[in-house]
Structures are given as C-alpha cells and as structure tokens.
Amino acid sequence: MDIGKIHGPNPLHGGHDRARSVKNGDAAQGKRGLEADVAHISDASRETFDAVEALSDKARGHEGDRADVVAAAKARLEAGELDGAAVYEAVARKLLG
C-alpha cells in the first residue's frame, strides 16, 4: 500500500499540480485557459432548439384544456366514432406529417 500518495498530488490527475502550472505560466507556453474555451452553436442546431422550444411552449399552453380534450376523445372512442379505416388513415397522415 502506497500511503505516500494520500497527501501528495492527486493520482487520478497524473500528479498535475494546478497551482504550479499557473505559477510557471502555462498560458504563456501556448496552453489555453478556460476563458479561451468558447462553444459555437451551428445555425441548424439553433433552428432545432427554437423548434423544440416552440413545441414545448405550445404543449405548456394547453395544460388547462387537457382534461377536457381527453374526456371528449374518450367519449368519441366509446361511442365508436374513432373506429374505422378512415380515422386510422387520418391519424397516420397527421403523425407522419
């Protein structure tokens, strides 16, 4: 058992000593700090985010109507109104967009 590593540099980080590297000027040696680390989001990703956000807002806006919509759909289902090839086809078109 190597007890000496308990109080020494963190063995999980390969013995790297952050204070020493900062003191020795790693930034001046071409190593970048966190402030230089910038994430870039593509236009396509931004558009996807906006679309998902719009759907989320729309879904949140219908929370009050949900119980009424479910009750009406359940009544139509029990009455047999939603049973048939035309209904299935219409739902499939709506789902597949």
N, C-alpha and C positions, 0 to 999 in steps of 0.2 A: 504494500500500500504506500503510495507516494503522498505523504501528508504535506510535503513542501508546496504542492500546487494549490492547496486550500487558500493560502494567503498571498500567493503570487498572482501573476497576470491570469486572466480568465482563460482556462484551457480550451473552452469552446470557441474562442475567437483567435486561436493560434498565438496567444501571448501578445496580441496587439495592445499597445498602451496608448489610448486616445490622447491623453494629456501630453505625452512625449511627442506624438506625431504632430500635434498642433504647435507645440513649442519649437519643434525643429523646422516648421514651415513647409509642411507637405503641400499646401496650396501653391506655394511658390515653385514647387517642383513639378507642376503640371497636374496635380491631383485636385479634383473639384470638390467644393463643399456643397452642402445641401441647398444653399441659395441659388446655385447654378443649375440645379436639377429641376427642369420645367417639363410638365406634361403637355403634350399637344393633342387636341381632340380634332379628329377629321370632320369635315363638313357632313359626311354621311352619318357619322356617329351622332353628331349634334342633331341632325334631322330625325334620326331614330329616337333619340332621347325626347325630342319635342313631341313626336307622335305618341310615344308611350305616356308621356306626361299628360297630353290631351285626353287620351283614353282613360287615364286614372281620374282626371278631373271630372270627366263625363260620368264615370261609374260612381264617383263620390256624390255627384249631384242628384242621383236617382235613389239614394238610400231611403228617403221618405216614401217613395212610391212602390218600393219593392214588395211589401206585404200585399198591397192591392193587386199588383201585377201577377204575383204568384197565385193569389186566390182566384183571379179571373181565369188564368191559364188552367188551373186545376179544375175549375167548373167546366170549362170548354172540353178538357180532356175526358172528364167523367161523362159528359153529355155525348161524347163520340164525335165531336166536331173536328178533332185533330187526328182522326184515324182515317188514313187513305193515302193513295199514291200521290195525289196532287199536293197534299200537305208535306209529305216526305220530300218530294222534289223541290218544293219552295224552300224548305228548311235547308236542304243540301246546297241549293244555289246561294242562299244567304250565308251559310257557313264557309263555303268555298270561295265566295266573293267574286 
